[in-house]
Amino acid sequence: MKKSVLFLSILLFIITGTMFYFIAQFLYEDKEKDLKEALIEKVKASVYAAQNDINARINQSDDIGLLISVQLLSKTENILSVFVLDKDKNPSAIGKTADLPPLLSLEPSDIVFNALNSRGELLQPAAGGSSVFLSIPLAKENTLFCLISLEKADSAAKKWRFFCFAAALAADIFIILIF
């Protein structure tokens, strides 16, 4: 009798643990997607707020004003790099320059080519998966590039994942203790 109860307890623990694992994994993936979308939308709002000023500076051929506008935008939280390129891939204004040299050497079929030929906003994943490129067309065939870091969303999602798995384990143990 005790062997069958022990066997059923272990079997119930495995079944409910598996079920809770998949539920927790689903909740984690959903939360991660929501956090990343919210972070991108927050950065987009900052970029669109600065877009009119940047366009005005380009139309006025005000290089110093353009540089100041791009520098201000580059100080936005979660933006790693900001720069403006013309249709020939020549930089007009550069905010943070950490990722600029590799971008300028990209082959024509890569991120820069796609963004320069896009007629609207374009969001493209960057190498590594922890950042994305946002590109927006500007006046006089220029394009604004922003490299957006998703690390804060990733770390918040990992905390959420730990919480989900801890809650699932506690629920699983509670069910076994009641049984």
Sequence and secondary structure as in RCSB ss.txt:
>XXXX:A:sequence
MKKSVLFLSILLFIITGTMFYFIAQFLYEDKEKDLKEALIEKVKASVYAAQNDINARINQSDDIGLLISVQLLSK
TENILSVFVLDKDKNPSAIGKTADLPPLLSLEPSDIVFNALNSRGELLQPAAGGSSVFLSIPLAKENTLFCLISL
EKADSAAKKWRFFCFAAALAADIFIILIF
>XXXX:A:secstr
 HHHHHHHHHHHHHHHHHHHHHHHHHHHHHHHHHHHHHHHHHHHHHHHHHHHHHHHHHHTT HHHHHHHHHHHHT
STTEEEEEEE TTS EEEES  TTHHHHHT  TTSHHHHHHT SS EEEE TTSSEEEEEEE GGG EEEEEEE 
HHHHHHHHHHHHHHHHHHHHHHHHHHHH 
